[in-house]
Amino acid sequence: MAINNVEPELPEPIREHIGHFLIEILSYFDITFNSHDLASDFSLLIATILLSLFFFFFVKHFVKLLITKLYKNQNTKIRLTVSRKKVPTKIALIIPFYIIITSIELLIGKVGFTAELINNILGALGGLFILIAIFAVVDTLLLVSLTHPIGQKFPLHGIAQFVKLFSIALAILMVTSVFMNRTPIYLLSGIGVLAGMLIFIFKETLLGFVAGIQLAANDMVTIGQWIQLDKYKINGIVQEVTLTTVKVQNWDNTISMVPSQTLMNEPFVNWYGVEQIGARRIKRCLYIDIETINFIEEQQFSSLIQIELIRPYLEKKMAQLNEYNDALSSDISCVNHRKLTNLGCFREYMARYIESHGNIRADLTLIIKQLETNNFGIPLEVYCFVNTTVLREFEQVQADIFDHFYSIMKEFNLSPVKVPINVLKEDTYQ
């Protein structure tokens, strides 16, 4: 049985249609094209120049109007950046260039090694013009997409890079098919081994691209979010999500490039929830000197009852304690009596003060915890949420709260732990 190895015929190039169009234009003026006739060649040159100028200005004006309408609502910076891409000019050059190379092909013909080489080179240059225009369009669409909130949720930089890489691969395939006089399908039929090699070479790129898609699909990282990777000392705002990396601007204004795979394989913190609920957490301890903890005597009670925040608590608590103590036998030692402590009253004051503070979210968790005693004394942990995500405002509120606690502490006859420097150093380096 005979095997048919004949390749499919190449489709008629676009330049053939443009060539027929140019010849028809000349025929309207009763000019029969003949490449060996100087007058005919000159007429073809004039028609080429006029037609090229017409299409250049027409396409440029049309694309410019389209882009102006698309970006009319954008800010000045975006419009200036788009104008620097020169998209109308790059697109408008394609048709005139193909008209010019078609005229050259009509003049020098197709037969012969030199003519074929020149035509192929010009065809490759035409592909380069198309590639440049595609890049400009992709960059422009990327720029406007990033201004929309929806666009910031997807790895548009990675998608744009993938489109560019695909366009380059397609352009190389088309140019190679032209120079080898083979169809792209014929070349693709024998590219299996090469594809395997390319997958091996670009393994990291492909894995990074897949990781970027997974990050976007799971809404793990988007532009403008605050992420933190303690292992790599990264703590800042996501600036870009590209094909293989995530660009992060740290709070010290340094730039870190994180592979997308790292964010898929390594644990990290995304502080997006902080922005979403509009509150930041305070989680800090006061260390109380154990030796200053005492029962509250009558004189101190008379002083503390004047504090409005804890007056209801003191009255209620004292009533409960008196009821319990009165029930005891009169001959029992006072050691068996229940009494208020200055630490307990101070802890209650801290809770009431936090609850009444205007910058603390009452609808979120609010608690004062007494933690296990350590080398620094008895820790009283403040756990609450400030109603702002702005770092400067948050730190100001937090500092004001603890300034107040340290100042009011002496009213309860309490004092913070004074840790010697040498002890602090030893604990730090353990």
Long-range contacts (C-beta under 8 A, 24 or more apart in sequence): 7-182, 7-183, 7-186, 8-183, 8-185, 8-186, 10-181, 10-183, 13-123, 14-98, 15-98, 15-101, 15-102, 15-105, 15-123, 18-98, 18-99, 18-102, 19-102, 19-105, 19-106, 22-47, 22-48, 22-51, 22-99, 22-102, 22-103, 22-106, 23-106, 25-51, 33-106, 35-106, 35-107, 35-108, 35-109, 41-107, 44-103, 44-106, 44-107, 45-103, 48-99, 48-100, 48-103, 51-96, 51-99, 52-95, 52-96, 52-99, 52-100, 53-96, 55-92, 55-95, 55-96, 55-99, 56-92, 56-93, 56-95, 56-96, 57-92, 59-88, 59-91, 59-92, 59-94, 59-95, 60-88, 60-89, 60-91, 60-92, 61-88, 63-87, 63-88, 63-91, 63-92, 64-88, 67-140, 70-144, 71-144, 74-144, 74-147, 78-143, 78-144, 78-147, 81-143, 82-140, 82-143, 82-144, 85-136, 85-139, 85-140, 86-136, 87-133, 87-136, 87-137, 87-140, 90-129, 90-132, 90-133, 90-136, 91-133, 91-136, 91-137, 93-129, 93-133, 94-126, 94-129, 94-130, 94-133, 97-125, 97-126, 97-129, 98-126, 101-125, 101-126, 120-178, 120-179, 123-175, 123-178, 124-175, 124-178, 124-179, 127-171, 127-174, 127-175, 128-171, 130-171, 131-167, 131-168, 131-171, 134-163, 134-164, 134-167, 135-164, 135-167, 138-163, 138-164, 146-223, 152-222, 152-223, 152-224, 153-216, 153-219, 153-222, 154-216, 154-222, 155-212, 155-213, 155-215, 155-216, 155-241, 155-242, 155-243, 156-241, 157-240, 157-241, 157-242, 157-243, 158-209, 158-212, 158-213, 158-241, 158-242, 158-243, 158-244, 158-260, 161-242, 161-243, 162-209, 162-243, 165-243, 204-244, 204-261, 205-243, 205-244, 207-261, 208-243, 208-244, 208-245, 208-259, 208-260, 208-261, 209-243, 209-244, 209-260, 211-259, 211-260, 211-261, 211-263, 211-264, 212-241, 212-242, 212-243, 212-244, 212-260, 214-264, 215-241, 215-246, 215-260, 215-263, 215-264, 216-241, 220-263, 220-270, 221-246, 221-263, 221-270, 222-272, 225-270, 225-271, 225-272, 225-275, 226-270, 226-271, 226-272, 226-274, 226-275, 227-263, 227-268, 227-269, 227-270, 227-271, 228-268, 228-269, 228-270, 228-271, 229-258, 229-262, 229-266, 229-268, 229-269, 230-269, 231-266, 232-256, 232-258, 232-262, 234-258, 274-389, 275-389, 277-364, 277-385, 278-387, 278-388, 278-389, 279-361, 279-364, 279-385, 279-386, 279-387, 279-388, 279-389, 280-385, 280-386, 280-388, 280-389, 280-394, 281-383, 281-384, 281-385, 281-386, 282-382, 282-383, 282-384, 282-385, 282-386, 282-398, 282-401, 283-381, 283-382, 283-383, 284-381, 284-382, 284-398, 284-402, 285-371, 285-379, 285-380, 285-381, 285-382, 286-350, 286-379, 286-380, 286-382, 286-402, 286-405, 286-406, 286-409, 286-416, 287-376, 287-377, 287-378, 287-379, 287-380, 287-416, 287-417, 287-419, 288-343, 288-346, 288-377, 288-378, 288-379, 288-380, 288-409, 288-414, 288-415, 288-416, 288-417, 289-377, 289-414, 289-415, 289-416, 289-417, 289-418, 290-373, 290-377, 290-378, 292-342, 292-413, 292-414, 292-415, 293-341, 293-342, 293-343, 293-378, 293-414, 294-341, 294-342, 294-413, 295-339, 295-340, 295-341, 295-342, 296-339, 296-340, 296-341, 296-342, 296-345, 300-342, 300-413, 301-340, 303-411, 304-345, 304-411, 304-412, 307-349, 307-411, 309-349, 309-352, 309-353, 309-356, 310-345, 310-348, 310-349, 310-352, 313-345, 313-348, 313-352, 314-340, 314-345, 342-412, 342-413, 342-414, 343-370, 343-378, 343-412, 343-414, 345-412, 346-380, 346-409, 346-412, 346-414, 347-380, 349-408, 349-412, 350-380, 350-382, 350-405, 353-401, 353-404, 353-405, 354-382, 354-384, 354-401, 357-401, 359-386, 359-387, 359-388, 359-397, 360-384, 360-385, 360-386, 360-387, 360-397, 361-385, 361-386, 361-387, 375-419, 375-423, 375-427, 376-417, 376-419, 376-427, 377-416, 377-417
